[in-house]
Amino acid sequence: QVQLVESGGGLVQPGGSLRLSCAASRITFSIYTMGWYRQAPGKQRELVATVTRSGSTNYADSVKGRFTISRDNAKNTVQLQMNSLKAEDTAVYYCHGEHQFTPSIRYWGQGTQVTVSS
């Protein structure tokens, strides 16, 4: 069974940093576009950032310049470095994997809570 397991969430003050990590198992990780999504209370899940198998990245406008997504194909992991965090970044963050050649094949992690508050 495919698993995406997130870690690294928590409580941080505004302006602080957190690093999320997602470990994937039982998939051919290198052929998946990996991404992070988030869902705040009462809001729809939204894209945060993605990284393709070749390393091309895409970011939501709201996080450009503050967040950095990266992947390690040797370790089957994807990270999200979040700097200059704001209260509006508070959400459950989900790791996502999408097969690059068959987009209907996709997986979600269970989510990790990020709370930005003083």
C-alpha positions as CSV (number, residue, x, y, z in Angstrom):
1,Q,0.0,0.0,0.0
2,V,1.3,3.4,-1.0
3,Q,2.1,5.7,1.9
4,L,2.9,9.4,2.1
5,V,3.8,10.3,5.6
6,E,4.3,14.0,6.6
7,S,6.3,15.4,9.5
8,G,7.5,18.7,10.7
9,G,4.3,20.6,11.5
10,G,3.8,22.6,14.7
11,L,3.3,25.9,16.3
12,V,5.4,28.9,15.2
13,Q,5.3,32.6,15.7
14,P,4.7,35.0,12.9
15,G,7.9,35.6,11.0
16,G,9.3,32.2,12.0
17,S,10.2,29.1,9.9
18,L,9.2,25.5,9.7
19,R,10.4,22.6,7.5
20,L,7.9,20.0,6.4
21,S,9.0,16.6,5.1
22,C,7.1,13.8,3.4
23,A,8.4,10.3,3.0
24,A,6.9,8.1,0.3
25,S,6.9,4.4,0.2
26,R,5.8,1.7,-2.3
27,I,5.8,4.0,-5.3
28,T,8.3,4.7,-8.0
29,F,9.0,8.1,-6.5
30,S,11.1,9.5,-9.3
31,I,8.2,9.5,-11.8
32,Y,5.8,11.3,-9.6
33,T,5.2,15.0,-9.5
34,M,5.2,15.8,-5.7
35,G,3.5,18.6,-4.1
36,W,2.1,20.3,-1.0
37,Y,-1.4,21.4,-0.5
38,R,-3.1,23.1,2.4
39,Q,-6.5,23.5,3.9
40,A,-7.5,26.1,6.4
41,P,-10.7,25.8,8.5
42,G,-13.7,26.6,6.4
43,K,-11.7,26.9,3.2
44,Q,-11.1,24.6,0.2
45,R,-7.8,22.7,-0.2
46,E,-5.4,24.7,-2.2
47,L,-2.1,24.1,-4.0
48,V,1.0,25.4,-2.2
49,A,3.8,24.1,-4.4
50,T,4.8,21.3,-6.7
51,V,8.1,19.8,-8.0
52,T,8.3,17.6,-11.0
53,R,10.6,14.6,-11.4
54,S,13.1,16.8,-13.2
55,G,13.0,19.4,-10.4
56,S,10.8,22.1,-12.0
57,T,8.9,23.9,-9.4
58,N,5.6,25.8,-9.2
59,Y,4.3,27.9,-6.3
60,A,1.1,29.6,-5.3
61,D,1.4,33.4,-5.5
62,S,0.8,33.7,-1.8
63,V,3.9,31.7,-0.9
64,K,6.4,32.8,-3.6
65,G,9.6,34.1,-2.2
66,R,8.9,32.6,1.2
67,F,8.5,28.8,0.6
68,T,10.8,26.4,-1.1
69,I,9.9,22.9,-2.3
70,S,12.6,20.3,-2.9
71,R,12.9,16.6,-3.4
72,D,15.4,13.9,-2.9
73,N,14.7,11.0,-5.4
74,A,17.3,8.8,-3.7
75,K,15.5,9.0,-0.3
76,N,12.0,9.2,-1.7
77,T,11.3,12.4,0.2
78,V,9.9,15.9,-0.6
79,Q,10.4,18.9,1.7
80,L,8.8,22.3,2.1
81,Q,10.9,25.0,3.7
82,M,8.6,27.7,5.0
83,N,10.0,31.0,6.0
84,S,8.5,34.4,7.0
85,L,5.4,32.6,8.1
86,K,2.2,34.5,8.5
87,A,-1.0,33.8,10.4
88,E,-2.8,33.1,7.1
89,D,-0.4,30.2,6.5
90,T,-2.2,28.4,9.3
91,A,-3.6,25.2,7.8
92,V,-3.3,21.4,7.6
93,Y,-0.6,20.7,5.0
94,Y,-0.9,17.6,2.8
95,C,1.7,15.9,0.8
96,H,0.5,14.8,-2.7
97,G,2.0,12.6,-5.3
98,E,0.8,12.5,-8.9
99,H,2.0,10.0,-11.5
100,Q,3.6,12.2,-14.2
101,F,2.4,10.1,-17.1
102,T,-1.0,9.0,-15.7
103,P,-2.3,11.9,-13.7
104,S,-5.3,10.0,-12.5
105,I,-2.9,8.0,-10.3
106,R,-2.5,10.2,-7.2
107,Y,-2.0,9.8,-3.5
108,W,-2.4,12.0,-0.4
109,G,-0.7,12.0,3.0
110,Q,-2.7,12.2,6.2
111,G,-1.8,15.9,6.8
112,T,0.2,17.8,9.3
113,Q,-1.0,20.9,11.2
114,V,0.9,24.2,10.9
115,T,-0.2,26.9,13.2
116,V,1.2,30.4,13.0
117,S,0.4,32.4,16.1
118,S,1.9,34.6,18.7
